[in-house]
Amino acid sequence: MLSNRSRYALRAMIHLAGLPGGGPATIGEIAEAATAPRKFLEAILLDLRRQGLLVSKRGRTGGYALAAPAQAISFADVIRALEGPLALAPCASRTANGPCETCPDVETCPLQPVLQDGRDAIAAVFEGRSLLQAASNSPLALGGPIPVPSRV
């Protein structure tokens, strides 16, 4: 399940993606656009800045701005920056792979292939959606409907 932290981050980043040049915007403007509590959002934006997804500038014309073009930042980038790997379990992760706490043997685990398929499906969607696509709010820009694998 996606945390409130990631939801607020995505809303904030999409707001910045919709601004000319990706920002800057003040914390107040971003909090209002993201319908997020300001104090909570401040901590989130600071983490995104530390992870290299945002830049900040002090002063009258300052605020937060995207650190890269909006088309170069995916939903997966934002979620990974705050939550870590997209996989539901360590054995299915491509970036932080390892055995699960309760798994007796990764090699024979019947869950691992299914968890890896789930991770691949989630990653395909989140990596395939940029902030620019979301900011344009167009079904065509978003890649149209997400294909759902048929069950045979």
FENLIN-V441202 format. One record per residue. N is the residue number from 1. RES is the residue in three letters. PHI is phi in whole degrees, 0 to 359 (none if undefined). Layout:
[[N RES PHI] [N RES PHI]]
//
This chain:
[[1 MET none] [2 LEU 283] [3 SER 286] [4 ASN 301] [5 ARG 303] [6 SER 290] [7 ARG 297] [8 TYR 297] [9 ALA 298] [10 LEU 297] [11 ARG 300] [12 ALA 296] [13 MET 293] [14 ILE 295] [15 HIS 300] [16 LEU 296] [17 ALA 297] [18 GLY 277] [19 LEU 272] [20 PRO 303] [21 GLY 71] [22 GLY 78] [23 GLY 123] [24 PRO 271] [25 ALA 216] [26 THR 283] [27 ILE 304] [28 GLY 299] [29 GLU 297] [30 ILE 292] [31 ALA 299] [32 GLU 294] [33 ALA 294] [34 ALA 271] [35 THR 45] [36 ALA 239] [37 PRO 298] [38 ARG 303] [39 LYS 297] [40 PHE 296] [41 LEU 294] [42 GLU 303] [43 ALA 294] [44 ILE 295] [45 LEU 295] [46 LEU 296] [47 ASP 297] [48 LEU 295] [49 ARG 292] [50 ARG 298] [51 GLN 276] [52 GLY 86] [53 LEU 268] [54 LEU 232] [55 VAL 238] [56 SER 229] [57 LYS 222] [58 ARG 276] [59 GLY 103] [60 ARG 300] [61 THR 259] [62 GLY 272] [63 GLY 137] [64 TYR 257] [65 ALA 217] [66 LEU 295] [67 ALA 276] [68 ALA 218] [69 PRO 301] [70 ALA 302] [71 GLN 286] [72 ALA 265] [73 ILE 249] [74 SER 262] [75 PHE 303] [76 ALA 299] [77 ASP 302] [78 VAL 292] [79 ILE 295] [80 ARG 297] [81 ALA 297] [82 LEU 260] [83 GLU 252] [84 GLY 96] [85 PRO 302] [86 LEU 281] [87 ALA 294] [88 LEU 282] [89 ALA 213] [90 PRO 302] [91 CYS 291] [92 ALA 258] [93 SER 282] [94 ARG 268] [95 THR 258] [96 ALA 221] [97 ASN 293] [98 GLY 183] [99 PRO 286] [100 CYS 285] [101 GLU 302] [102 THR 259] [103 CYS 274] [104 PRO 287] [105 ASP 203] [106 VAL 300] [107 GLU 297] [108 THR 251] [109 CYS 293] [110 PRO 285] [111 LEU 279] [112 GLN 306] [113 PRO 298] [114 VAL 290] [115 LEU 296] [116 GLN 292] [117 ASP 298] [118 GLY 297] [119 ARG 299] [120 ASP 296] [121 ALA 293] [122 ILE 297] [123 ALA 298] [124 ALA 300] [125 VAL 288] [126 PHE 290] [127 GLU 284] [128 GLY 272] [129 ARG 240] [130 SER 266] [131 LEU 297] [132 LEU 298] [133 GLN 300] [134 ALA 293] [135 ALA 293] [136 SER 285] [137 ASN 55] [138 SER 249] [139 PRO 302] [140 LEU 291] [141 ALA 293] [142 LEU 279] [143 GLY 91] [144 GLY 74] [145 PRO 296] [146 ILE 281] [147 PRO 292] [148 VAL 254] [149 PRO 297] [150 SER 281] [151 ARG 262] [152 VAL 253]]
//
